Amino acid sequence: MREIHEECGVFGVWSPVKREVGQVAYTGLFSLQHRGQESAGIAVNEERVIRSCKDLGLVHEVFDRERLTALGEGQISVGHVRYSTSGDSSALNAQPMLVKHIKGQLALCHNGNLTNSWELRRRLELKGCIFQTTSDTEVISYIITQKRLQCGSIEEAVCRAMEELEGAYSLVMSSPAKLIACRDPRGIRPLCYGITEDGCHVFASETCALDAVGAEYQRDLEPGEIMIIDRAGVRSIREHCGTCSRALCVFELIYFARPDSVIEGIPVHESRKLAGKYLAQEHPVEGDVVVGVPDSGLDAALGYAAESRIPFEIGLIRNKYIGRTFIAPDQMQRSQMVRLKLNPVRSVLKGKRVILIDDSIVRGTTSRQIVSLLKEAGAGEVHVRISSPPFLNPCYYGTDIDSRGQLIACTHTVEEIRDLIDADSLGFLSVEHAGMLAPGRSGESFCTACFNGTYPAGVPANPEKMRFEQDLT
């Protein structure tokens, strides 16, 4: 079963006094778990000594009380949850990336994907650099470290490194004495900033993580901004701000972010309801009940129901206890996996014309299985509505869709897809309306490359996810 996978989540905290900042990061990462389920890691900086722990698994699988205690107390902590979009799913590629160099240590967390990582890595290797991982995050760490040897401060080094990095990146890092965060000049991936009542400064991929640690949201980092926090206070470098057009990934609003988060002032829940409203306007159909595919289809289903005045019902129940580590016997069919994750509410569906709302169709396999579940439960008709446009192009900025061969919409018409998933009708949100999910903000300020092929930050020369695993001899 091929689904769209999340990217990564980053978190950082600076405390005015020594405390268990690793526990704060642990709490924040729990709220960002939806952004990556392959690995998790935390680093704690105590008096310029950085200790880290990272491994494959969910946050609660990687960290128990013993491991958190071993991280000790400190004033700075950074954390990461990962889904691999560059490099394989090995423990070596887990983050934070810890670097030890002549001017101290650096713990680095990265959300996004560089488009020039192949070229940068080849250049570095030809200069004698030896890589231990196959992630583009290590490329970033090398570039920053090299600049640090030439610059008077770590923030100046980050600023100079940004001149060479291309693509999408939101970074949170701990130097020996500073917590630093930055966003790429287009702001493709989100990053926000908050402060707790006791004076801790927090960076996170989403505001839901600020809420979890009791931090009051202050603002989002501007595209291209570098923020530095240390004993001298809070300051910013805006040298790279305004050098490019804004291009926030629109799929953050459609799928990635948690509905209780606010991305660049945009409430995600309201944005998804708006997508459902537009769907109802574009693709009306006579029905008896509107059902959302849990969890990311529920908000759009509410919007569709409100606009169409067709009742919203909970028609599918998600089993929240089938986690990443569930291993199916070899003979079990993929359709049975869907049955383990989703179960229909027969009393809601029987004899009804069902309007099924989901966030996307990649290969179509999962959609077909869900339609089949509803019809087996007695649904008379199933009309599928998708709260995003058809995926026609791979994403090179941090979403694990790196090949047109994975995308059903590249080889099939909407009618052919409808037939393949056995739906009675099928409708996708238009690209125009996808760019209107934030009232008062133009579609040009979003990246919609996966829908229309317009890439704001270029495309990589070698787009393969496993490019660094390839033999170059």
C-alpha positions in Angstrom: 0.0 0.0 0.0 1.7 3.2 -1.2 0.7 6.3 0.7 2.1 9.9 1.0 4.5 9.9 3.9 5.1 12.8 6.2 8.5 14.6 6.1 10.2 15.5 9.4 9.5 17.5 12.5 12.1 19.7 14.3 12.1 21.1 17.9 14.4 23.2 19.9 14.4 24.8 23.4 16.6 27.2 25.2 16.2 27.6 29.0 17.5 30.5 31.1 18.5 28.0 33.8 19.8 24.4 33.8 16.9 21.9 33.8 15.7 18.7 32.1 15.4 20.3 28.7 15.5 16.9 27.1 12.1 16.2 28.7 10.7 19.4 27.1 12.0 18.2 23.7 10.5 14.8 24.3 7.1 16.3 25.0 7.4 18.5 21.9 8.3 15.6 19.7 5.3 13.7 20.7 3.2 16.5 19.2 5.2 16.3 16.0 5.0 12.5 15.7 2.7 12.7 12.7 5.5 14.3 10.7 7.8 11.3 10.9 7.6 7.8 12.3 10.9 6.2 11.2 13.2 7.5 13.8 13.5 10.0 16.7 16.3 11.7 18.5 17.2 14.3 21.1 20.4 16.2 22.0 21.0 18.1 25.2 23.7 20.7 25.6 25.1 21.0 29.2 27.8 23.6 29.6 29.0 23.2 26.0 29.0 19.4 26.1 26.3 17.8 23.9 24.9 14.4 24.6 22.5 12.8 22.2 20.3 9.7 21.9 18.6 8.6 18.6 17.3 5.5 17.0 14.8 3.9 14.7 11.2 3.9 16.1 8.5 6.2 17.4 9.3 8.7 20.2 8.0 6.4 22.9 9.9 3.5 21.5 13.2 5.3 21.3 13.0 7.0 24.7 12.2 5.5 28.1 12.9 7.1 31.5 16.4 5.7 31.6 17.4 7.2 28.3 15.9 10.5 29.0 17.6 10.6 32.4 20.9 9.8 30.8 20.7 12.9 28.7 21.0 14.9 31.9 20.2 18.5 32.5 21.2 21.4 30.3 20.1 24.8 28.9 19.6 23.8 25.2 18.0 20.8 23.6 17.1 20.0 20.0 14.9 17.1 18.8 13.8 15.4 15.6 11.3 13.0 14.2 12.1 11.6 10.7 10.6 10.1 7.7 13.3 9.6 5.1 13.0 11.7 1.9 16.8 11.6 1.3 18.8 8.5 2.3 17.6 5.2 3.6 15.8 4.3 6.8 18.8 3.4 8.9 19.8 4.3 12.4 22.8 6.2 11.0 20.5 8.6 9.3 18.5 9.4 12.4 18.8 13.0 13.7 20.0 15.2 15.4 23.2 15.1 13.4 26.1 15.6 15.9 29.3 17.2 14.6 32.5 17.6 16.6 35.0 20.1 15.2 37.9 22.3 16.3 35.6 25.1 17.5 33.1 22.9 19.4 30.1 20.7 18.8 27.0 21.2 16.7 23.7 19.3 16.9 21.6 19.8 13.8 18.0 18.9 13.0 16.6 19.4 9.4 13.2 19.3 7.9 13.1 19.5 4.1 15.2 18.4 1.2 18.1 20.0 -0.7 18.0 20.1 -4.4 21.7 20.5 -4.8 22.8 17.9 -2.2 24.3 15.6 -4.9 26.6 18.3 -6.2 27.6 19.6 -2.8 28.4 16.1 -1.5 30.5 15.3 -4.6 32.4 18.5 -4.1 33.0 17.8 -0.4 34.1 14.2 -1.1 36.6 15.4 -3.7 38.1 17.6 -1.0 38.5 14.6 1.3 35.4 14.8 3.4 34.2 11.4 4.7 30.5 10.9 5.1 29.1 8.5 7.7 25.4 8.8 6.6 23.5 8.9 3.3 21.3 11.9 4.4 21.5 15.4 2.9 21.5 16.7 6.5 25.1 15.6 6.8 25.9 17.7 3.7 24.4 20.7 5.5 26.4 20.0 8.6 29.7 19.9 6.6 28.9 23.1 4.8 28.1 24.9 8.1 31.2 23.5 9.8 33.4 24.6 7.0 32.0 28.1 7.1 32.4 28.2 10.9 36.2 27.7 10.5 36.2 30.8 8.4 33.7 33.0 10.3 33.7 34.7 13.6 30.4 33.2 14.9 28.1 30.2 14.2 25.3 32.5 13.1 27.6 34.1 10.5 28.6 30.6 9.4 24.9 29.6 9.0 24.3 32.8 7.0 27.2 32.0 4.6 26.1 28.4 4.3 22.7 29.5 3.2 24.3 31.0 0.1 25.2 27.5 -1.1 22.1 25.5 0.0 19.3 25.2 -2.5 15.9 23.7 -1.9 13.8 23.4 1.2 15.1 23.5 4.7 14.0 24.4 8.2 16.9 24.0 10.6 17.1 23.9 14.4 20.6 23.5 15.9 22.6 23.8 19.1 26.1 25.2 19.0 28.2 25.2 22.3 26.4 28.3 23.6 23.5 29.1 21.2 20.2 27.8 19.9 19.8 28.7 16.3 16.9 28.3 13.8 16.5 29.2 10.2 14.2 28.8 7.2 15.1 28.7 3.5 14.5 31.9 1.6 11.2 30.6 0.1 9.8 29.3 3.4 8.8 26.0 1.9 8.8 24.2 5.2 7.2 25.8 8.3 9.0 26.9 11.5 7.5 28.8 14.4 8.7 30.4 17.7 7.2 30.6 21.1 8.0 31.5 24.8 7.0 29.6 28.0 5.9 31.4 31.2 9.2 30.5 32.8 11.2 32.1 30.0 12.1 29.1 27.8 12.4 29.9 24.1 11.0 27.3 21.8 11.2 26.5 18.0 9.0 23.9 16.4 7.8 22.8 13.0 4.2 23.4 14.2 2.3 25.4 16.8 0.8 22.2 18.2 4.2 21.4 19.7 4.4 24.9 21.3 1.0 24.2 22.9 2.2 20.8 24.2 5.1 22.4 26.2 3.1 25.4 27.3 4.8 28.0 25.1 2.9 31.0 23.8 3.2 31.4 20.1 5.1 34.5 19.1 5.4 34.3 15.4 6.7 32.2 12.4 10.2 32.7 11.3 10.3 34.7 8.1 11.5 32.9 4.9 15.3 33.3 4.9 15.5 34.4 8.6 18.1 33.2 11.1 17.1 33.5 14.8 19.7 33.2 17.5 19.0 32.7 21.2 21.7 32.8 23.9 22.4 34.6 27.2 22.6 37.9 25.4 19.0 37.6 24.3 17.1 37.0 21.0 18.3 38.4 17.7 17.8 37.8 14.0 19.7 37.9 10.8 17.5 38.8 7.8 20.1 39.0 5.1 18.4 36.3 3.1 14.8 37.5 3.7 13.0 38.8 0.7 15.5 37.4 -1.8 12.9 34.9 -3.2 9.2 34.7 -3.6 7.4 32.9 -0.8 6.5 29.3 -1.5 5.0 27.5 1.5 4.2 23.9 0.6 0.4 23.9 0.1 0.3 20.2 1.2 1.2 21.4 4.8 -2.4 22.7 4.8 -4.0 19.9 2.9 -2.3 17.0 4.7 0.9 17.2 6.7 0.2 19.6 9.5 -2.0 18.7 12.5 -5.5 20.3 12.2 -4.9 22.1 15.6 -1.8 23.8 14.3 -1.6 27.3 12.8 0.9 27.7 9.9 1.9 31.2 9.0 -1.2 32.5 10.6 -3.4 30.0 8.8 -5.6 27.8 11.0 -5.1 24.3 9.4 -8.5 23.1 10.5 -10.3 26.0 8.9 -8.2 25.7 5.7 -9.2 22.1 5.3 -12.9 23.0 5.9 -12.5 25.6 3.2 -11.1 22.9 0.8 -14.2 20.9 1.5 -16.4 23.9 0.8 -14.7 24.4 -2.6 -15.1 20.7 -3.4 -18.8 20.9 -2.8 -19.0 23.9 -5.1 -16.9 22.3 -7.8 -18.2 18.7 -7.6 -21.8 18.6 -6.2 -23.6 15.3 -6.1 -26.8 14.0 -4.6 -26.1 12.0 -1.5 -27.4 11.0 1.9 -24.3 11.3 4.1 -20.8 12.8 4.0 -18.0 10.6 5.4 -14.4 11.6 5.9 -11.5 9.2 5.8 -9.8 9.5 9.2 -8.0 11.4 10.2 -6.9 14.0 7.5 -10.1 13.8 5.5 -12.4 14.7 8.4 -12.0 18.4 8.3 -12.7 18.7 4.6 -15.7 16.4 5.0 -17.1 18.9 7.6 -16.6 21.7 5.0 -18.3 19.7 2.2 -21.2 18.8 4.5 -21.8 22.4 5.6 -21.7 23.7 2.0 -23.8 21.0 0.5 -26.2 20.7 3.5 -25.8 17.0 3.4 -25.3 15.5 6.9 -21.8 14.7 8.1 -21.4 11.3 9.8 -18.6 9.2 11.3 -18.7 6.3 8.8 -15.2 4.9 9.3 -13.4 4.2 12.5 -9.6 4.2 12.6 -7.8 1.6 14.7 -5.3 3.9 16.5 -3.3 0.9 17.8 -2.0 -0.3 14.5 1.4 1.4 14.6 4.4 1.6 12.4 5.8 -1.7 14.0 2.9 -3.9 13.1 4.1 -6.8 11.0 1.7 -8.6 8.8 2.3 -12.3 7.9 3.7 -12.7 4.3 0.4 -14.2 3.1 -1.8 -11.4 4.3 -3.2 -9.3 1.5 -2.8 -5.6 1.5 -6.5 -5.2 1.6 -6.6 -6.9 4.9 -4.2 -4.3 6.2 -6.7 -1.6 5.4 -9.4 -3.6 7.2 -7.2 -3.6 10.3 -6.7 0.1 10.1 -10.3 1.1 9.1 -13.6 -0.3 10.0 -17.0 0.9 8.6 -19.9 1.9 10.7 -22.6 -0.2 9.0 -25.6 1.6 10.6 -24.4 4.9 9.0 -23.7 3.5 5.6 -26.3 0.8 4.9 -28.5 1.8 1.9 -27.0 5.3 1.8 -25.5 7.3 -1.0 -22.1 8.1 0.5 -19.9 11.0 -0.3 -16.4 10.0 0.7 -13.9 12.7 1.4 -10.1 12.0 1.4 -7.1 14.2 1.1 -5.3 12.6 -1.9 -4.9 9.7 -4.3 -1.4 8.5 -5.1 -1.6 5.0 -6.6 -5.3 4.4 -6.0 -4.8 1.1 -4.2 -5.9 2.4 -0.8 -8.9 4.3 -2.2 -10.2 1.2 -4.0 -10.0 -0.8 -0.8 -11.8 1.9 1.2 -14.6 2.1 -1.5 -14.9 -1.7 -1.3 -15.2 -1.6 2.5 -18.1 0.9 2.3 -19.9 -1.0 -0.4 -19.5 -4.3 1.6 -21.0 -2.4 4.6 -24.1 -1.7 2.5 -23.5 1.7 0.9 -25.7 2.0 -2.2 -23.4 4.5 -3.9 -19.9 5.8 -3.1 -18.9 9.2 -4.5 -15.3 10.0 -3.9 -14.1 13.6 -3.4 -10.5 14.5 -3.0 -9.5 17.7 -1.2 -6.4 18.2 -3.3 -5.7 18.3 -7.1 -4.4 15.2 -8.8 -0.7 14.5 -8.1 1.0 14.9 -11.5 4.6 15.6 -10.5 7.1 14.4 -7.9 8.1 16.5 -4.9 11.7 17.4 -4.4 11.3 19.5 -1.3 10.7 17.0 1.5 7.8 14.8 0.6 8.4 11.1 -0.2 7.0 11.3 -3.8 10.1 11.2 -6.0 8.9 9.4 -9.2 6.1 10.1 -11.7 5.8 6.3 -12.0 4.3 6.3 -8.5 1.5 8.6 -9.5 -1.7 7.2 -10.9 -2.9 10.6 -12.2 0.1 10.6 -14.6 -1.1 7.6 -16.5 -4.9 7.7 -16.1 -7.7 10.2 -16.6 -10.1 11.1 -13.8 -12.7 8.8 -15.3 -10.1 5.9 -15.6 -9.2 6.5 -11.9 -12.8 6.4 -10.9 -13.2 3.1 -12.7 -10.1 1.7 -11.1 -11.2 2.6 -7.5 -14.8 1.4 -8.3 -16.4 4.7 -7.2 -19.7 5.9 -8.6 -18.1 9.4 -9.2 -14.8 11.1 -8.6 -13.9 14.7 -8.2 -10.6 16.5 -7.3 -10.1 20.0 -5.9 -8.9 22.3 -8.6 -5.4 23.8 -8.6 -6.9 27.2 -8.5 -8.9 26.5 -5.3 -5.8 24.7 -3.8 -4.1 28.1 -3.9 -7.0 29.8 -2.1 -6.9 27.8 1.1 -5.7 30.8 3.0 -8.1 33.8 2.7 -6.4 36.9 1.7 -3.3 35.1 0.5 -2.6 34.5 -3.2 -1.9 31.1 -4.7 1.4 32.4 -6.0 2.7 32.4 -2.4 2.3 28.6 -2.2 4.4 25.8 -3.7 2.0 23.7 -5.8 4.6 22.0 -7.9 3.2 18.5 -7.2 0.1 19.6 -9.0 1.2 21.9 -11.8 5.0 21.2 -12.2 6.1 24.7 -11.4 9.1 24.2 -9.1 10.0 27.4 -7.1 13.4 26.1 -6.0 14.5 24.1 -9.0 14.9 20.3 -9.3 17.8 18.1 -8.4 20.2 16.7 -11.0 19.9 13.3 -9.4 16.4 13.0 -7.9 16.6 9.4 -6.6 15.9 9.1 -2.9 18.7 6.5 -2.5 21.2 8.5 -4.6 23.9 8.5 -1.9 23.6 4.7 -1.6 24.5 4.3 -5.2 28.0 3.0 -6.2 29.9 5.9 -7.9 32.8 3.8 -9.2 
